[in-house]
Amino acid sequence: MNLTNYLVLSGILFSIGSATVLLRRNAIIVFMGIELMLNATNLMLVTFSRMHGALDGQVLAFFVMVVAAAEVVVGLAIIVSIYRTRRSASVDDVNLLKS
Amino acid sequence: MHTLMTWAASAPTMLPISEISSGAQPVRGGIYAVAPLLVGLPLASAAILLLAGRRSDRWGHWLGVLASTGAFVVGLLTFLAILGRDASERVLDVHLGTWIDAGAFHLDAGMRLDPLSLTFVLLVTFVGTLIHVYSVAYMDHDRDRRRFFAYLNLFVAAMLVLVLADSYLLLFVGWEGVGLASYLLIGFWNHRTPYAVAAKKAFVANRIGDIGLVVALGLMFSTFGGVDFSTVLGADMSGVSTATLTGIGLMLLLAACGKSAQFPLQSWLGDAMAGPTPVSALIHAATMVTAGVYLIVRSSAIFDAAPTAQLVVVVVGAITLLFGAIVGCAKDDIKKALAASTMSQIGYMVLAAGLGPVGYAFAIFHLVTHGFFKAGMFLGAGSVMHGMDDQVDMRRFGGLARYMKITYLTFMAGWLAILGIPPFSGYWSKDKIIEAAFIPTDGHTWRAWVFGMVALLGAGITAFYMSRLFFMTFEGEKRWSTKADGSAQHPHESPALMTWPMIILAVGSVALGAFLGLGNRFVDWLAPVTGSHEEGDPVLAAPVLVGLTLLVVVVGAVIAWRRYAISTVPVTPPVGTALTRAARVDLYQDVVNDALLVEPGQHLTRTLVYADKAVVDGAAVGVGQSSVGLGRLLRKTQTGFVRSYAATMLLGLVVLVVAVLVTQS
């Protein structure tokens, strides 16, 4: 099986994820886009690990998963907190931090 | 840097022997131990009067008189002690302690007691004391009389530091001290703006001269390695380049010009008459303005080795003596006429000092006699003003001889003295200067003719303007104005406290010249300082010169008598010739100064202020403002929208990756 297909899939997933982050307003959806990008990266890491016959990429993929899990915890907590105070999950409503 | 100022505190008791220096002998003990009191007494009195303030109002003036008298007594005792010594042992150094000890520069503070400095000490303290007494009555109605006496005492102390110093640096301290006292006293009535401006003018003109002294100090230190008289004046001048000596001489002359109101720094003296009249008598006639002559005579060793500088000194003296005389002819303000006369007479002294060894003694001789008769005439002018409700316009005087007999007679003594009528004081000193001017130096006969004729002409003009002043004030018909409150003038003689100083000074104007001049007493007395010299022959025989001078003087006086005593003097000044009009405004000296110095200076400062604002401040403020502007521009990218931040990050990442790929391939 041609490993290049995995890389193409990974690129497609990453593009979908980044498009989701940039285009959607709902914080949960944006979050999902980020997860998609992370997992696309994981897929690529594992693929390259396979191509080069080294385990570095797979180890790094584990790290990414751990970081992603931690990030989900913190991120969801923030989103829930914002939703409770402002009754909105739109990222465009959270724009106080500007000049 | 290690500076000691112990000498002032411990001076009277601690008198270690100084190093043996050329000519000057170290002394200790005896009368010389109390010599520092000369400076100490008036200085202490000034400090007490200034610090005690209004509490000393009732007795302050008498303390001032006492301090000045005390200084005179000490001066007289010192003088007698020196007089008792052999002529060759009359130059003494009283060592007072280390003043400055900074590496290569070591300077002791001390007092130089010699015939020259003691002549000044006696003149300053004696005339000073008389003027102190006079001021007690003259300033009677002034609520600040105590402060006046504090300043007078400060002046006496500073003047004594100036003449007693044994180094140029200590002399400089006194030099600045008298400048300060002069400033304070000219502006004594500083609530009147013109008076305050006059004080400032005198101060600034003096500062210009002081730069000369500072530069001379630097040149001396670099040339001789020291600034005390023993090092500088005792040095072997043949080993020093003439250019350096000329430079030092010219810088000293600049200093003398500032202090002595010589051309071209003379413009302040006329305005200095804003001060109370006793101040004009003491500071701006008898003592401080003659400090320049003292400086030149004291530095005779330098000037003798620099003929060019000497020539410039003579030229400056000659110009000033004519300048002052011409201005004096046109002034109607009695004090300003006397001020112009002072300027002219100091011109004579400077001229004599520039003639070299042949003239030094006569310069100081004329300085002493002038100190008496001019101070006497200023006090007379003060007495006239006192009796005439502070009127100073001579066109408003006239016929005062009958009303103020003592003032009239004492003024007459001064008048005859300044004219140089034998046997009055001025004859013995001024005629000698004119004679000395006619003696060729270094075989330059033309110089003798030029400077001799200038001095002779000056004597004639002097006779004219002084007679004019005398006749306009005391002779002719009454031209009195009414008083400030509209009532009629009642001129009256001044109280005894004012007349007695005038009488004593008049006695000096009559007899001092003969006393000092007969048998060459004064010249021999000064010989240890000025050196003895063989006198050359003037280009005209001496009796011819005496006769010629007398003739010129009588002609000048007669012209004045015809115009101002027997004919009517108009109350308002006539338009006059172009020269008269020019002389009334001091020959346009203020205009010239304004056009040449003041206005370019103001333009320069304005340009500099503008440049400072536009360029220096502009650069500093510009940098700050452009940062602010850039920040304001960049702030617009901070929208607060998370997604736009994310887009920026992605874009940056793509650019980074592309860049890496491009550079690596």
Interface residues (C-beta under 8 A of the other chain):
Chain A: S18 V21 L22 L23 R25 V30 V91 D92 V94 N95 L96 L97 K98 S99
Chain B: R635 K636 Q638 T639 G640 F641 V642 R643 A646 A647 L650
